[in-house]
Structure formats: structure tokens, C-alpha cells
Amino acid sequence: MAGRTFPHGPHRNVFRENVQEVARLLEIHSEVSGSNRGRRHNLEVLNKSAIVLLVATWESYVEELAINSFDFLIKNSAKPEDIPRRVRVLSSKNLKNSKNELDVWALADSGWVEVLKQHQESTIKKYVKTLNTPRTSNIDEIFESLLDLKNLSDNWYWKGMSKVNSHQKLEQLITLRGEIAHTVKASNSVTKSNILEYKEFLSRLATISHNKCNRHLLDICGKQAWRTYKHGQTR
């Protein structure tokens, strides 16, 4: 693989574009408030909007990373046996539970691909679209269900940030978004520094998650899906 250029992860590109929208809110904040020091309470609405955008960006990223990873897995699997056993077991549950005895024929020829895609759709709907909460437990569930990638969030740590603290920080962010979305208020003030901190935090989670999925797909398929990324000292 030396010297070979791998494609960008499309989910990564979208994530960066969405984060720029958050950055634009911060620019507006600076344009309105000027360079004087001190908190601007009348501009906190911009900070709250940025929190909502950040969580939406993270939610979209998780969904797109899961979909793109699963699509790569199917595309590079010539036969059902190339798919991790746990994924095949989970995908076949609907067939086992079906009252229509002819549904088993859905596996004939290349029908197994369609069965896997239905599993993908139901998994995304269950853990992302319906619950609308990209929390640690849901994220771990979706990647284990689709890729047999266990405990993705165990990789969310770096210098100065433990795995436990990263889980707690994500939970705090999602809870804060919930307060803003449902009551337009937050238990604590939301500052510009909070936005910058969460923006950096999610960028690290996105980088680590992408690279872990990339390595996992390489182990399964023998092919690397996308290029590896680095965010600061985080890989």
C-alpha cells in the first residue's frame, strides 16, 4: 500500500463542511460583539444555535460513517461468508421470524445482499433516526450490528482525555442540546469557549472513529477503504 493514494471518506468531507457552518456562527458572534473582553448575554442565542448544529453534525457523521462502511463491506464481499458471522446472524433474524415460509428464498443468488441492506436500514432507523440521540451506547450498537466492530467508543481517548471522560463529555453535550431544543434554555450559560471546546472534541471523535472503521474494514476485506486522517495529535 506504500505510495498509494486512497480516496477521502465522503462522510469526513461532509463533517468538515458542517463544522464550517458552526465556525460561521462564531464569526458572526465576533463581528457583533467586537474585540472587547467580557460575556455578551444577548449573543448567547448564537452559542445555543451552535450547540444544536454541532450535535446535528455529529449525528449526521455517525450515520454516514456507518452507511459508507457497510456499503464498502458489501461491495468488497463476493459471498455471504465474507461478511462477519455476527452481522449475518443479525441480518437473518427477520427471515427466521417471518410467517411467510417463502421469505427464505430472498437469500437465493445475490439475494443475501438485499437482506443485508434491509438490516442496514433497520439498524440505522433503530439507533440513529428514531432515537435521534447519537449517544455512546447507541453508536457502539450500530457499528457492532453493521460491522461486528465491538465497542468503537473504547477508542475515544487521547492525551488529557480518558475514555470515561470522553463518554461523559459526549453525554453532557447531548443533554445540553436536549435542554436547548425542548426549552430554548440551558441549566448553565453557553459561552463561545464552550462551542470551541465541543467543536474540537467532536473533531477528535470523528477522526478516531473514521480511522478505526478504516482499519476494521481492512482486516475484513483486505482492502483499505479511505485515507487515514489526523487531527492534531489524534489518529
Buried (B, 14 or more C-beta within 10 A) or exposed (E): EEEEEEEEBEBBEBBBEBBEEBEEBBEEBEEEBEEEEEEBEEBBEBBBBBBBBBBBBBBBBBBBBBBBBBBBBBEBBEEBEBBBEBBBEBBBEBBEEEEEEEBEEBBEEEEBBEBBBBBBEBBBEBBBEEEEBBBBEBBBBBBBBBBBBEEBBEBBBBEEBEBEEBBEBBBEBBBBBBBBBEEEEBEEEBBBEBBBEBBEBBBBBBBBBBBBBBBBBEEBBEEBBBBEBEBEEBB
